[in-house]
Amino acid sequence: MMALPLADYELIRATDFDEAKDALFRSWRPHHLERVGASTAVDFQLNGVPLGEMSVSAMTFGAEVVSDIAPFGIFAILVSVSGECVIRSDSQQATVKRGRAAVLSATDRIRTHWSSDCAVLIFTLDAGGIERHLSEILDEKLTDPLRFELEMDIRAGRGRDLYRRGLRQLLDRLEQHDAMLDDLSVAARFEAFIMRALMMAQPNNYSARLASLMSE
């Protein structure tokens, strides 16, 4: 497995499963987590950095694990670094792997299955922030919580633009310790671009309204 991104922003490192689980629950989101197989050995790593109302993290368990996670209350985009992560939510399923990402909605309960070599990038967006942004674009109050389709293609079209011009560029700047990101206005512009690009790239329950607005 390749080196985990954001190495200069290490938050947690653990080789015991119970230690990793406890540390993850304290710093991330409470959820049920199980190691597949009898061994308790893992190579858990979590690197991450907050950036305004969003955050960028990289995570691996270094072992095959499954989890059941209650609604996050935030939106998250998961992009593969290596291996595969199968995610299920209601009747939808996504496999986070090369060229395929997943978008977790704030109200979704999800179940995940990580391969032993799986590592992912996690870009989180504040639910209130993205829904305010959508409300401003539509110039109306939202009638329902925003919900996205689970699997996203980042190999072509608007999904690729979101990844290359937003997510990947932000990750590269963080890894280069770009001082411009210390300017809150620069960070806010990245966040606004990613929120808008996500809403236009990924089908959601407001897509028809957004398409109608863009065609006017």
Buried (B, 14 or more C-beta within 10 A) or exposed (E): EEEBBBEEBEBBBBEEBEBBBEBBEEEBBEBEBEBEEEEEEBBBBBBBBEBBBBBBBBBBBBBBBBBEBEBBEBBBBBBBBBBBBBBBBEEBEBBBBEBBBBBBBBBBBBBBBBBBBBBBBBBBBBBEBBBBBBBEBBEEEBEEEBBBBBBBBBEEEBBBBBBEEBBBBBBEBBBEEBEEBEEEEBBBEBBBBBBBBBBBBBEBBBBEBBEEEEEE
